[in-house]
Amino acid sequence: MTRPTPADKQVTSLVRDATAAPSMHNAQPWFFRYLRRNRMFEIYADQARAMPHSDPQNRGLHIGCGAALLNLRVAVLHEGLHPETLLLPDPTTPSLVATVRLTDSAAGTSGLGALYPAIHRRHSSRYPFEDREIPRAVREELQAAADAEGATLTFPMSWHLQEVLELAHEAEARNITDHQTDEDLVRWTRTDAPSASAADDGVPYYAFGPRRRGGKTPVRDFAGSRRAPGRDAADFEYNPQMALVSTGYDRPEDWLRAGQAVERVLLLATLKGLACSFATQPLEWSDLRWPLRDPVTGTGYAQMLLRLGYGPQGPGAPRRPVPDVLDLQP
């Protein structure tokens, strides 16, 4: 067996950082190939981890890969290197979503490397948040973070927020009776203690959070139709603070940009003391996704719905071992 070189250890560490990214149902739909000679990562979408019903176009899959790409860029900058990034570099290989070449120049970092401390602190929190408004200055910083990745972050207010919440609750109601949605949950969630501790992907029981007893906050019940004995119930926010990440177009490259924007926003939010979670339910139904768009301009495509606020950080979800997602090439 070839002994790992210091460079190989650095590559392994970078991939470990990249794979701390969030993904739909924590499916972790990515694979990394590192070409030593070119000092280049190739990032592939793992179609075996796709969700044909909840994510028929692989939009969410690309968003997850984009989030992992952003983490990789942050980690590379943290190492004092520069990530030369290309999205979808080979039209004949659509599963190759990005390449990242490592160079010694750290020009144009724009402070991205400063987000590194949040990579392993960021976890989805499915717990109630405080009734405390996010300061305007923090909102503006989060919006600038999304803008830097070619996406738009908006905070729905007033009647638009109510409409967004109604769409989310409509999606929740549909999911309760939708057999295929339940199949996705069964595949990617762990309700029994042995699998919760042994699995290296999916959402384990301990990360479900409490059932919603009251409040208007959109909360996905990861138990689905299954019983989860001993799980608590709680009152969630009646005035949740939601944020929409949108792009001007709706192509695979836009989904990748949205994923990078989402993760950049989440890392910055973590450093600002905010807790975060996702509300993807209305995005999984095509007729509910479209009305989420900006009501002022009537343009753009909603890519992700975030819930932000002050509250407990969620527990860390399991991660696949790096050797399972990394191929080292000459």
VOBA-1610 file (N, C-alpha, C; in pm, whole numbers, padded with zeros to 5 digits, always signed):
BEGIN
Met+00084-00119+00000Met+00000+00000+00000Met+00088+00125+00000Thr+00054+00222-00086Thr+00130+00345-00095Thr+00100+00433+00025Arg+00209+00480+00090Arg+00190+00566+00206Arg+00144+00704+00161Pro+00041+00761+00225Pro-00007+00894+00185Pro+00102+00999+00201Thr+00113+01087+00104Thr+00208+01196+00110Thr+00146+01312+00188Pro+00227+01410+00230Pro+00168+01528+00295Pro+00064+01597+00208Ala+00089+01599+00075Ala-00009+01659-00015Ala-00140+01581-00013Asp-00131+01446-00009Asp-00252+01364-00004Asp-00330+01389+00125Lys-00259+01408+00234Lys-00326+01436+00361Lys-00397+01570+00355Gln-00336+01668+00286Gln-00401+01797+00271Gln-00528+01784+00187Val-00520+01706+00079Val-00637+01684-00006Val-00749+01617+00073Thr-00713+01517+00153Thr-00813+01448+00234Thr-00880+01545+00331Ser-00802+01632+00391Ser-00857+01731+00485Ser-00951+01828+00413Leu-00913+01869+00292Leu-00998+01960+00215Leu-01132+01895+00181Val-01129+01768+00146Val-01254+01698+00112Val-01339+01679+00237Arg-01275+01654+00350Arg-01351+01642+00475Arg-01425+01773+00505Asp-01358+01884+00479Asp-01424+02014+00498Asp-01537+02033+00398Ala-01513+01995+00273Ala-01614+02013+00169Ala-01741+01935+00201Thr-01724+01813+00252Thr-01840+01726+00273Thr-01915+01756+00402Ala-01873+01860+00475Ala-01952+01907+00589Ala-02072+01988+00542Ala-02087+02006+00411Ala-02195+02087+00355Ala-02330+02019+00374Pro-02437+02097+00374Pro-02572+02040+00382Pro-02617+01988+00246Ser-02710+01896+00249Ser-02771+01845+00125Ser-02909+01794+00159Met-02993+01783+00058Met-03131+01741+00080Met-03135+01605+00148His-03202+01599+00264His-03213+01477+00344His-03074+01420+00380Asn-02972+01505+00377Asn-02835+01463+00407Asn-02793+01343+00322Ala-02833+01344+00195Ala-02798+01235+00105Ala-02652+01241+00061Gln-02588+01359+00073Gln-02447+01378+00038Gln-02419+01328-00105Pro-02480+01394-00205Pro-02477+01342-00343Pro-02355+01388-00422Trp-02234+01366-00371Trp-02114+01417-00436Trp-02004+01312-00436Phe-01912+01332-00530Phe-01792+01247-00537Phe-01678+01334-00588Phe-01560+01319-00527Phe-01444+01401-00561Phe-01334+01315-00623Arg-01278+01364-00730Arg-01158+01302-00789Arg-01048+01408-00786Tyr-00930+01371-00736Tyr-00819+01466-00733Tyr-00708+01419-00826Leu-00671+01505-00919Leu-00565+01475-01016Leu-00436+01539-00965Arg-00349+01455-00910Arg-00227+01508-00847Arg-00144+01591-00945Arg-00128+01541-01065Arg-00041+01607-01162Arg-00088+01749-01192Asn-00220+01767-01198Asn-00277+01898-01232Asn-00315+01979-01109Arg-00301+01919-00991Arg-00345+01983-00866Arg-00490+02030-00881Met-00574+01939-00928Met-00712+01977-00960Met-00812+01876-00905Phe-00919+01931-00845Phe-01033+01850-00804Phe-01136+01847-00917Glu-01195+01731-00936Glu-01317+01718-01018Glu-01429+01678-00922Ile-01538+01751-00929Ile-01652+01723-00841Ile-01766+01668-00925Tyr-01814+01550-00888Tyr-01920+01483-00964Tyr-02047+01474-00879Ala-02160+01483-00946Ala-02289+01456-00883Ala-02312+01305-00882Asp-02346+01251-00766Asp-02368+01108-00750Asp-02516+01078-00774Gln-02547+01029-00894Gln-02686+01005-00931Gln-02749+00893-00850Ala-02668+00808-00790Ala-02724+00701-00707Ala-02791+00757-00582Arg-02765+00884-00552Arg-02822+00948-00434Arg-02928+01052-00471Ala-02978+01042-00592Ala-03084+01131-00638Ala-03218+01089-00578Met-03315+01180-00582Met-03450+01154-00531Met-03550+01182-00644Pro-03584+01080-00722Pro-03665+01100-00842Pro-03799+01167-00817His-03857+01148-00699His-03987+01209-00672His-03973+01350-00615Ser-03899+01363-00506Ser-03887+01493-00439Ser-03801+01590-00518Asp-03712+01538-00603Asp-03619+01623-00677Asp-03603+01570-00820Pro-03711+01569-00898Pro-03709+01503-01029Pro-03611+01563-01129Gln-03581+01691-01119Gln-03487+01754-01212Gln-03344+01755-01160Asn-03322+01698-01043Asn-03190+01701-00978Asn-03147+01843-00941Arg-03243+01930-00923Arg-03212+02067-00883Arg-03151+02068-00742Gly-03218+02000-00649Gly-03168+01993-00513Gly-03034+01922-00505Leu-03014+01821-00589Leu-02887+01751-00593Leu-02774+01847-00631His-02799+01933-00732His-02698+02031-00774His-02674+02135-00665Ile-02779+02174-00594Ile-02763+02271-00486Ile-02672+02213-00377Gly-02691+02086-00343Gly-02603+02022-00246Gly-02459+02018-00293Cys-02438+01985-00420Cys-02301+01984-00474Cys-02242+02125-00474Gly-02326+02225-00502Gly-02278+02363-00496Gly-02235+02403-00356Ala-02309+02357-00255Ala-02273+02386-00116Ala-02138+02323-00081Ala-02117+02199-00127Ala-01988+02133-00102Ala-01875+02206-00175Leu-01903+02255-00295Leu-01804+02332-00371Leu-01766+02458-00295Leu-01862+02528-00238Leu-01831+02650-00163Leu-01742+02618-00044Asn-01775+02510+00029Asn-01690+02470+00141Asn-01548+02440+00096Leu-01535+02373-00018Leu-01402+02343-00071Leu-01326+02471-00101Arg-01391+02567-00163Arg-01325+02694-00193Arg-01280+02764-00065Val-01365+02764+00036Val-01331+02827+00163Val-01210+02757+00225Ala-01211+02623+00225Ala-01102+02547+00286Ala-00971+02568+00211Val-00977+02575+00078Val-00856+02598-00002Val-00796+02734+00032Leu-00879+02835+00041Leu-00831+02969+00078Leu-00772+02969+00218His-00834+02895+00308His-00784+02884+00445His-00644+02825+00447Glu-00614+02740+00350Glu-00481+02678+00340Glu-00379+02771+00273Gly-00422+02891+00234Gly-00331+02985+00170Gly-00316+02965+00021Leu-00406+02887-00038Leu-00405+02862-00182Leu-00522+02934-00246His-00531+02926-00379His-00641+02990-00451His-00714+02886-00536Pro-00847+02880-00526Pro-00925+02782-00603Pro-00973+02839-00737Glu-00913+02798-00845Glu-00961+02838-00979Glu-01076+02745-01015Thr-01196+02799-01020Thr-01317+02717-01028Thr-01387+02733-01163Leu-01429+02619-01219Leu-01512+02618-01340Leu-01636+02534-01313Leu-01753+02586-01349Leu-01877+02511-01336Leu-01907+02439-01466Leu-01951+02314-01456Leu-01992+02233-01571Leu-01890+02246-01686Pro-01766+02206-01663Pro-01660+02229-01762Pro-01668+02142-01886Asp-01743+02030-01881Asp-01748+01937-01994Asp-01894+01905-02028Pro-01948+01965-02135Pro-02089+01941-02171Pro-02120+01794-02199Thr-02019+01716-02234Thr-02042+01574-02263Thr-02049+01490-02136Thr-02013+01549-02023Thr-02018+01477-01894Thr-02096+01561-01794Pro-02228+01560-01801Pro-02308+01647-01714Pro-02291+01617-01566Ser-02249+01496-01531Ser-02230+01464-01389Ser-02107+01535-01331Leu-02016+01582-01419Leu-01901+01660-01372Leu-01948+01803-01351Val-01978+01838-01228Val-02042+01966-01203Val-01942+02080-01187Ala-01817+02050-01151Ala-01720+02158-01133Ala-01579+02102-01126Thr-01483+02188-01159Thr-01342+02158-01133Thr-01285+02272-01049Val-01190+02238-00964Val-01122+02337-00880Val-00972+02310-00888Arg-00900+02399-00953Arg-00755+02386-00962Arg-00690+02468-00851Leu-00593+02408-00783Leu-00524+02476-00675Leu-00403+02550-00729Thr-00396+02679-00702Thr-00281+02760-00741Thr-00225+02829-00617Asp-00104+02879-00630Asp-00038+02941-00516Asp-00079+03085-00496Ser-00151+03143-00593Ser-00195+03281-00580Ser-00325+03287-00500Ala-00328+03372-00399Ala-00449+03387-00318Ala-00520+03517-00349Ala-00507+03566-00473Ala-00569+03693-00511Ala-00721+03678-00519Gly-00791+03786-00488Gly-00936+03789-00505Gly-01012+03701-00408Thr-00966+03693-00284Thr-01033+03606-00187Thr-01164+03665-00135Ser-01175+03798-00134Ser-01298+03866-00089Ser-01341+03822+00050Gly-01245+03783+00135Gly-01278+03745+00271Gly-01343+03609+00284Leu-01351+03534+00176Leu-01419+03405+00180Leu-01353+03308+00277Gly-01220+03309+00283Gly-01149+03218+00372Gly-01181+03241+00518Ala-01227+03362+00553Ala-01259+03393+00692Ala-01380+03315+00743Leu-01455+03254+00650Leu-01572+03175+00690Leu-01535+03035+00739Tyr-01409+02998+00727Tyr-01368+02861+00757Tyr-01410+02812+00896Pro-01396+02892+01003Pro-01434+02840+01135Pro-01578+02791+01146Ala-01663+02835+01054Ala-01805+02796+01062Ala-01834+02663+00993Ile-01740+02611+00914Ile-01770+02493+00832Ile-01818+02376+00918His-01749+02348+01028His-01788+02234+01110His-01876+02274+01229Arg-01904+02403+01241Arg-01998+02449+01344Arg-02140+02456+01289Arg-02154+02471+01159Arg-02285+02488+01098Arg-02360+02355+01098His-02475+02353+01160His-02563+02235+01158His-02707+02283+01142Ser-02789+02204+01078Ser-02931+02238+01066Ser-02998+02225+01203Ser-03070+02329+01243Ser-03137+02330+01372Ser-03287+02320+01351Arg-03346+02211+01393Arg-03490+02189+01378Arg-03561+02208+01512Tyr-03516+02309+01584Tyr-03572+02343+01715Tyr-03637+02481+01708Pro-03722+02514+01804Pro-03783+02647+01806Pro-03676+02755+01825Phe-03698+02869+01760Phe-03609+02983+01773Phe-03674+03091+01860Glu-03592+03185+01907Glu-03643+03294+01989Glu-03723+03392+01903Asp-03809+03465+01970Asp-03885+03570+01903Asp-03803+03699+01906Arg-03687+03695+01839Arg-03595+03809+01835Arg-03559+03838+01691Glu-03580+03961+01648Glu-03560+03997+01509Glu-03411+04004+01474Ile-03378+03956+01356Ile-03241+03966+01306Ile-03214+04111+01269Pro-03107+04173+01321Pro-03081+04314+01290Pro-03066+04339+01140Arg-03107+04457+01101Arg-03101+04494+00959Arg-02959+04482+00904Ala-02859+04523+00982Ala-02721+04517+00934Ala-02679+04373+00904Val-02724+04279+00986Val-02691+04138+00964Val-02761+04087+00839Arg-02886+04124+00822Arg-02960+04085+00700Arg-02886+04134+00575Glu-02839+04257+00580Glu-02771+04314+00464Glu-02640+04240+00436Glu-02569+04199+00540Glu-02447+04121+00519Glu-02479+03985+00456Leu-02586+03923+00500Leu-02626+03794+00442Leu-02667+03811+00296Gln-02735+03919+00265Gln-02773+03945+00127Gln-02651+03968+00039Ala-02551+04038+00092Ala-02427+04061+00017Ala-02354+03930-00007Ala-02361+03837+00089Ala-02296+03707+00072Ala-02359+03630-00043Ala-02492+03630-00052Ala-02559+03562-00163Ala-02527+03630-00295Asp-02527+03761-00295Asp-02498+03837-00416Asp-02359+03806-00470Ala-02263+03784-00381Ala-02126+03754-00422Ala-02117+03622-00498Glu-02216+03535-00482Glu-02217+03406-00551Glu-02315+03404-00668Gly-02365+03520-00706Gly-02453+03528-00823Gly-02597+03492-00796Ala-02639+03506-00671Ala-02778+03477-00634Ala-02834+03595-00556Thr-02963+03589-00527Thr-03032+03696-00454Thr-03095+03639-00328Leu-03074+03707-00216Leu-03136+03666-00090Leu-03237+03773-00051Thr-03362+03732-00031Thr-03467+03825+00011Thr-03533+03772+00138Phe-03582+03865+00219Phe-03655+03830+00341Phe-03802+03867+00321Pro-03887+03770+00291Pro-04028+03802+00272Pro-04087+03868+00396Met-04166+03971+00374Met-04229+04045+00482Met-04379+04054+00458Ser-04452+04085+00562Ser-04594+04117+00555Ser-04670+04009+00479Trp-04749+04053+00378Trp-04835+03958+00307Trp-04755+03856+00228His-04636+03895+00179His-04555+03798+00106His-04509+03686+00199Leu-04470+03719+00321Leu-04431+03616+00417Leu-04548+03523+00445Gln-04666+03579+00463Gln-04783+03494+00488Gln-04810+03400+00371Glu-04790+03451+00248Glu-04810+03366+00131Glu-04707+03254+00126Val-04581+03287+00158Val-04476+03186+00160Val-04509+03078+00264Leu-04554+03120+00382Leu-04588+03024+00487Leu-04707+02937+00446Glu-04804+02997+00380Glu-04919+02919+00334Glu-04877+02815+00230Leu-04787+02852+00141Leu-04738+02756+00041Leu-04662+02642+00109Ala-04584+02676+00211Ala-04509+02573+00283Ala-04604+02478+00355His-04707+02531+00416His-04803+02447+00489His-04886+02362+00392Glu-04916+02417+00275Glu-04985+02337+00173Glu-04898+02219+00132Ala-04768+02244+00114Ala-04676+02136+00077Ala-04669+02030+00187Glu-04667+02075+00312Glu-04665+01981+00425Glu-04790+01892+00423Ala-04904+01952+00398Ala-05029+01876+00395Ala-05026+01772+00283Arg-04972+01809+00167Arg-04963+01714+00057Arg-04869+01598+00093Asn-04756+01633+00157Asn-04656+01531+00186Asn-04710+01424+00280Ile-04803+01461+00367Ile-04857+01365+00463Ile-04925+01249+00393Thr-04990+01278+00281Thr-05065+01173+00210Thr-04996+01125+00083Asp-04877+01176+00055Asp-04809+01139-00069Asp-04717+01019-00043His-04749+00907-00106His-04675+00783-00081His-04530+00794-00125Gln-04503+00859-00239Gln-04366+00867-00288Gln-04279+00957-00201Thr-04337+01063-00147Thr-04263+01146-00052Thr-04224+01064+00069Asp-04315+00982+00116Asp-04287+00897+00231Asp-04175+00798+00200Glu-04171+00749+00076Glu-04063+00658+00037Glu-03927+00726+00047Asp-03919+00852+00004Asp-03793+00925+00016Asp-03750+00938+00162Leu-03848+00967+00250Leu-03816+00981+00392Leu-03768+00849+00451Val-03833+00741+00414Val-03794+00610+00466Val-03651+00577+00424Arg-03617+00613+00300Arg-03483+00581+00250Arg-03376+00663+00321Trp-03406+00792+00351Trp-03302+00883+00395Trp-03314+00928+00539Thr-03399+00862+00620Thr-03407+00895+00761Thr-03395+00768+00843Arg-03349+00783+00968Arg-03325+00668+01055Arg-03403+00688+01184Thr-03503+00605+01207Thr-03586+00622+01326Thr-03550+00525+01437Asp-03471+00421+01409Asp-03435+00327+01514Asp-03294+00357+01562Ala-03271+00333+01689Ala-03144+00369+01751Ala-03022+00306+01684Pro-03023+00175+01650Pro-02904+00117+01589Pro-02864+00187+01458Ser-02962+00210+01370Ser-02927+00271+01242Ser-02889+00417+01261Ala-02949+00484+01361Ala-02918+00625+01384Ala-02772+00643+01423Ser-02716+00546+01493Ser-02579+00559+01539Ser-02480+00501+01438Ala-02526+00411+01352Ala-02433+00342+01262Ala-02431+00400+01122Ala-02538+00463+01077Ala-02544+00514+00939Ala-02450+00632+00922Asp-02400+00649+00800Asp-02311+00762+00772Asp-02373+00861+00676Asp-02505+00850+00655Asp-02576+00947+00572Asp-02720+00956+00621Gly-02800+01039+00556Gly-02938+01054+00596Gly-02955+01135+00723Val-03080+01150+00766Val-03112+01228+00887Val-03143+01131+01000Pro-03058+01126+01104Pro-03084+01034+01216Pro-03192+01085+01308Tyr-03247+00996+01387Tyr-03357+01029+01478Tyr-03323+01147+01568Tyr-03198+01150+01618Tyr-03162+01254+01715Tyr-03159+01394+01653Ala-03160+01402+01519Ala-03157+01532+01452Ala-03294+01576+01401Phe-03400+01497+01428Phe-03535+01531+01380Phe-03585+01662+01441Gly-03550+01685+01567Gly-03610+01796+01639Gly-03749+01757+01688Pro-03811+01840+01771Pro-03944+01807+01824Pro-04053+01822+01719Arg-04166+01755+01741Arg-04284+01775+01657Arg-04341+01914+01687Arg-04399+01975+01586Arg-04459+02107+01607Arg-04594+02092+01675Arg-04607+02156+01789Arg-04733+02157+01861Arg-04812+02283+01828Gly-04740+02394+01810Gly-04803+02520+01776Gly-04704+02608+01702Gly-04756+02718+01646Gly-04671+02810+01572Gly-04691+02798+01423Lys-04643+02898+01350Lys-04660+02902+01204Lys-04536+02858+01128Thr-04432+02822+01199Thr-04306+02786+01135Thr-04322+02658+01053Pro-04276+02658+00927Pro-04278+02534+00848Pro-04175+02435+00904Val-04222+02322+00946Val-04134+02221+01005Val-04163+02086+00940Arg-04062+02028+00880Arg-04081+01896+00819Arg-04072+01790+00928Asp-04170+01700+00929Asp-04168+01588+01023Asp-04096+01472+00954Phe-03969+01453+00989Phe-03889+01350+00922Phe-03931+01209+00960Ala-04018+01195+01059Ala-04068+01061+01091Ala-04166+01012+00985Gly-04230+01106+00912Gly-04326+01066+00811Gly-04440+00988+00871Ser-04472+00877+00810Ser-04583+00794+00858Ser-04540+00698+00970Arg-04413+00698+01006Arg-04362+00605+01106Arg-04375+00664+01247Arg-04383+00577+01343Arg-04389+00621+01482Arg-04247+00648+01531Ala-04235+00750+01614Ala-04106+00783+01675Ala-04129+00800+01825Pro-04136+00689+01899Pro-04170+00694+02042Pro-04073+00783+02120Gly-04130+00858+02217Gly-04049+00938+02305Gly-04009+01073+02249Arg-04051+01105+02129Arg-04015+01234+02069Arg-04102+01344+02127Asp-04040+01453+02167Asp-04112+01563+02230Asp-04187+01647+02126Ala-04279+01728+02176Ala-04347+01829+02095Ala-04315+01965+02152Ala-04321+02069+02068Ala-04285+02204+02114Ala-04359+02307+02031Asp-04372+02426+02088Asp-04428+02540+02015Asp-04316+02610+01940Phe-04334+02630+01812Phe-04237+02700+01728Phe-04280+02845+01711Glu-04200+02922+01637Glu-04228+03065+01621Glu-04361+03089+01550Tyr-04432+03189+01595Tyr-04552+03233+01526Tyr-04518+03337+01419Asn-04400+03394+01429Asn-04352+03490+01329Asn-04213+03449+01283Pro-04203+03339+01209Pro-04071+03292+01167Pro-04004+03389+01071Gln-03873+03391+01074Gln-03793+03474+00983Gln-03740+03385+00872Met-03798+03403+00754Met-03766+03319+00639Met-03684+03400+00538Ala-03605+03329+00460Ala-03525+03394+00357Ala-03528+03308+00231Leu-03546+03373+00118Leu-03550+03305-00012Leu-03422+03330-00088Val-03361+03222-00139Val-03247+03234-00229Val-03298+03210-00371Ser-03274+03307-00459Ser-03326+03299-00596Ser-03214+03326-00697Thr-03238+03283-00820Thr-03147+03311-00930Thr-03228+03362-01049Gly-03159+03428-01142Gly-03227+03484-01258Gly-03273+03381-01358Tyr-03204+03268-01362Tyr-03240+03160-01454Tyr-03251+03031-01376Asp-03286+02925-01444Asp-03316+02799-01376Asp-03247+02682-01445Arg-03116+02696-01466Arg-03036+02594-01532Arg-02944+02527-01430Pro-02884+02414-01465Pro-02793+02348-01371Pro-02686+02440-01315Glu-02628+02529-01398Glu-02527+02620-01345Glu-02586+02717-01243Asp-02713+02753-01261Asp-02779+02840-01164Asp-02803+02766-01032Trp-02836+02638-01041Trp-02854+02558-00920Trp-02723+02547-00843Leu-02612+02531-00916Leu-02482+02525-00850Leu-02447+02658-00784Arg-02477+02769-00853Arg-02453+02900-00793Arg-02541+02919-00669Ala-02666+02873-00678Ala-02756+02885-00563Ala-02702+02806-00445Gly-02648+02686-00470Gly-02592+02606-00363Gly-02475+02674-00296Gln-02390+02739-00376Gln-02277+02812-00319Gln-02328+02932-00238Ala-02429+03000-00291Ala-02485+03115-00219Ala-02548+03071-00087Val-02623+02962-00090Val-02686+02912+00032Val-02581+02884+00139Glu-02475+02812+00101Glu-02375+02777+00201Glu-02297+02899+00249Arg-02271+02992+00159Arg-02201+03114+00202Arg-02286+03191+00302Val-02415+03198+00277Val-02507+03264+00370Val-02510+03190+00503Leu-02517+03057+00499Leu-02526+02980+00623Leu-02398+02990+00706Leu-02282+02987+00641Leu-02157+02999+00715Leu-02148+03136+00783Leu-02183+03240+00709Leu-02180+03374+00767Leu-02282+03386+00880Ala-02401+03331+00858Ala-02504+03334+00962Ala-02456+03264+01089Thr-02387+03152+01073Thr-02333+03079+01188Thr-02234+03165+01266Leu-02146+03235+01194Leu-02050+03322+01261Leu-02119+03439+01331Lys-02236+03477+01282Lys-02313+03587+01342Lys-02402+03540+01457Gly-02391+03413+01491Gly-02468+03363+01605Gly-02609+03318+01572Leu-02640+03301+01444Leu-02774+03258+01403Leu-02781+03107+01389Ala-02897+03052+01415Ala-02926+02913+01386Ala-03004+02908+01255Cys-02994+02797+01185Cys-03052+02789+01050Cys-03110+02650+01025Ser-03211+02647+00940Ser-03264+02521+00890Ser-03328+02547+00754Phe-03375+02441+00691Phe-03432+02451+00557Phe-03581+02422+00560Ala-03652+02480+00464Ala-03794+02450+00445Ala-03814+02424+00295Thr-03773+02307+00251Thr-03773+02277+00107Thr-03908+02226+00056Gln-04005+02204+00146Gln-04129+02139+00105Gln-04196+02205-00016Pro-04218+02339-00018Pro-04287+02397-00134Pro-04203+02396-00261Leu-04071+02381-00247Leu-03984+02375-00364Leu-03991+02239-00433Glu-04048+02142-00365Glu-04056+02007-00419Glu-04183+01985-00501Trp-04269+02086-00507Trp-04392+02080-00587Trp-04387+02194-00688Ser-04386+02161-00816Ser-04363+02263-00919Ser-04467+02374-00916Asp-04593+02341-00884Asp-04697+02443-00884Asp-04691+02533-00762Leu-04618+02491-00656Leu-04602+02573-00537Leu-04471+02653-00541Arg-04375+02604-00614Arg-04245+02672-00620Arg-04256+02806-00692Trp-04329+02812-00801Trp-04335+02934-00882Trp-04392+03053-00804Pro-04498+03038-00726Pro-04552+03154-00653Pro-04460+03208-00543Leu-04353+03136-00510Leu-04260+03184-00409Leu-04178+03304-00456Arg-04173+03327-00587Arg-04083+03429-00643Arg-04116+03569-00591Asp-04021+03658-00614Asp-04033+03797-00569Asp-04162+03858-00625Pro-04255+03901-00539Pro-04383+03953-00589Pro-04370+04093-00650Val-04261+04163-00621Val-04243+04298-00674Val-04204+04294-00821Thr-04103+04212-00852Thr-04056+04204-00991Thr-04128+04094-01069Gly-04175+03991-00997Gly-04239+03880-01067Gly-04143+03797-01148Thr-04012+03814-01123Thr-03912+03740-01198Thr-03825+03661-01102Gly-03736+03581-01159Gly-03645+03502-01079Gly-03704+03366-01045Tyr-03617+03277-01001Tyr-03656+03141-00968Tyr-03612+03110-00825Ala-03707+03077-00741Ala-03676+03041-00603Ala-03601+02908-00602Gln-03488+02906-00534Gln-03405+02785-00529Gln-03400+02723-00389Met-03414+02807-00286Met-03408+02754-00149Met-03484+02848-00055Leu-03550+02788+00042Leu-03620+02862+00146Leu-03553+02829+00279Leu-03499+02932+00344Leu-03426+02916+00469Leu-03508+02970+00586Arg-03486+02913+00701Arg-03540+02964+00826Arg-03421+03004+00913Leu-03419+03129+00955Leu-03308+03182+01032Leu-03358+03240+01163Gly-03274+03242+01264Gly-03314+03301+01390Gly-03214+03269+01499Tyr-03250+03310+01620Tyr-03165+03285+01736Tyr-03222+03168+01813Gly-03140+03066+01829Gly-03186+02946+01897Gly-03074+02846+01907Pro-03106+02726+01956Pro-03002+02624+01974Pro-02948+02575+01841Gln-02817+02553+01836Gln-02758+02491+01720Gln-02798+02344+01717Gly-02828+02292+01602Gly-02868+02152+01592Gly-02749+02059+01607Pro-02775+01930+01628Pro-02666+01834+01638Pro-02605+01807+01501Gly-02481+01764+01499Gly-02417+01729+01373Gly-02474+01601+01315Ala-02502+01603+01186Ala-02550+01482+01118Ala-02430+01400+01072Pro-02448+01270+01053Pro-02334+01186+01014Pro-02280+01221+00877Arg-02155+01183+00854Arg-02090+01208+00726Arg-02025+01080+00675Arg-02029+01063+00544Arg-01963+00948+00483Arg-01812+00960+00500Pro-01742+00848+00520Pro-01596+00854+00532Pro-01534+00911+00404Val-01430+00991+00420Val-01366+01053+00304Val-01323+00950+00199Pro-01267+00834+00237Pro-01228+00737+00133Pro-01343+00692+00044Asp-01467+00703+00093Asp-01583+00664+00013Asp-01620+00767-00092Val-01571+00890-00077Val-01611+00997-00169Val-01493+01063-00239Leu-01373+01005-00224Leu-01253+01064-00282Leu-01172+00960-00357Asp-01137+00993-00480Asp-01050+00909-00563Asp-00924+00990-00596Leu-00808+00942-00552Leu-00681+01008-00579Leu-00620+00951-00705Gln-00594+01037-00800Gln-00537+00996-00929Gln-00396+01054-00943Pro-00312+00990-01027Pro-00175+01039-01049Pro-00176+01183-01103
//
